[in-house]
Amino acid sequence: MSKGTSFNDYLMEKLKDPELACHFISEAIEQNDSDYLKVALGDIVKAYGVGYIAEQTGINRQTIYKMLSENGNPTHKNLVAILDALGLELTVRPKKTIAS
């Protein structure tokens, strides 16, 4: 982080990295914490800019803010659209099992 750069500015720039964004969102999903997922997704959306995400997804800005708010509940369709705009995709894989 360069001198004079605030941590928030640094973080917002780093969250534009699809690899880091992927890990951030994946961790929230693995923790099975919908509030954490909304925060993670919201931070990444803010990093890209809500206007940009609204333009890319066709979802109204206010709708994006509402669905990522504390009481929000994004639909699967909107979640997939936002992930697509971020260069990410939703996948399903078998659970990791502990060898017996």
C-alpha distance (Angstrom), angle and dihedral (degrees) to the residues before:
residue distance angle dihedral
M1 . . .
S2 3.78 . .
K3 3.78 122.0 .
G4 3.79 111.0 -89.2
T5 3.80 94.3 26.3
S6 3.78 113.5 119.7
F7 3.78 118.0 -131.1
N8 3.81 90.6 -118.6
D9 3.82 91.6 54.3
Y10 3.81 89.7 47.2
L11 3.81 91.8 48.9
M12 3.81 93.1 47.6
E13 3.80 90.1 52.7
K14 3.82 92.7 47.8
L15 3.83 92.2 49.0
K16 3.81 88.5 64.0
D17 3.81 87.4 70.9
P18 3.83 105.3 99.6
E19 3.82 91.8 -147.2
L20 3.80 93.1 55.1
A21 3.81 91.8 41.9
C22 3.79 89.4 51.0
H23 3.81 92.2 52.7
F24 3.81 92.1 45.9
I25 3.82 93.5 52.0
S26 3.81 93.7 39.5
E27 3.80 90.8 54.4
A28 3.81 90.6 52.6
I29 3.81 90.6 50.1
E30 3.82 92.6 46.7
Q31 3.81 89.8 50.8
N32 3.83 87.7 53.6
D33 3.79 88.6 -134.5
S34 3.80 113.4 142.6
D35 3.82 92.3 -172.1
Y36 3.80 91.1 53.3
L37 3.81 89.3 47.3
K38 3.82 91.6 53.5
V39 3.81 90.8 48.5
A40 3.81 92.7 48.0
L41 3.78 93.3 46.2
G42 3.81 91.0 43.5
D43 3.80 92.5 52.2
I44 3.79 91.8 50.4
V45 3.82 92.2 46.3
K46 3.83 89.2 51.1
A47 3.81 89.7 50.0
Y48 3.80 90.4 56.9
G49 3.79 92.8 37.1
V50 3.78 125.3 -103.1
G51 3.81 90.0 -118.5
Y52 3.80 91.3 56.2
I53 3.82 92.3 48.3
A54 3.82 90.9 46.9
E55 3.80 90.0 51.7
Q56 3.82 93.5 47.2
T57 3.81 95.3 46.0
G58 3.79 102.6 34.0
I59 3.81 87.8 -127.2
N60 3.80 115.8 135.5
R61 3.84 114.0 -109.0
Q62 3.80 91.9 -123.9
T63 3.79 89.9 52.2
I64 3.81 90.0 52.6
Y65 3.80 91.5 50.6
K66 3.82 91.1 46.9
M67 3.82 96.1 47.7
L68 3.80 92.0 49.1
S69 3.81 94.2 45.0
E70 3.80 123.8 104.0
N71 3.81 91.6 -91.6
G72 3.80 95.3 35.5
N73 3.77 124.4 119.0
P74 3.81 113.1 -167.7
T75 3.78 115.8 -151.8
H76 3.78 120.2 -125.2
K77 3.81 89.3 -109.9
N78 3.82 92.7 54.1
L79 3.79 93.2 42.9
V80 3.80 91.5 52.6
A81 3.83 90.8 46.3
I82 3.80 92.0 52.0
L83 3.80 92.8 46.0
D84 3.81 89.4 49.7
A85 3.82 90.7 51.8
L86 3.80 88.0 51.7
G87 3.80 91.6 51.8
L88 3.81 92.4 -108.1
E89 3.78 134.4 116.0
L90 3.78 135.9 -154.3
T91 3.79 114.7 -117.9
V92 3.79 137.1 175.9
R93 3.78 124.8 -142.2
P94 3.79 136.1 171.3
K95 3.79 115.9 -86.1
K96 3.76 117.8 -99.9
T97 3.77 109.4 -107.4
I98 3.75 129.6 -156.9
A99 3.80 112.7 -119.6
S100 3.80 112.5 -115.5
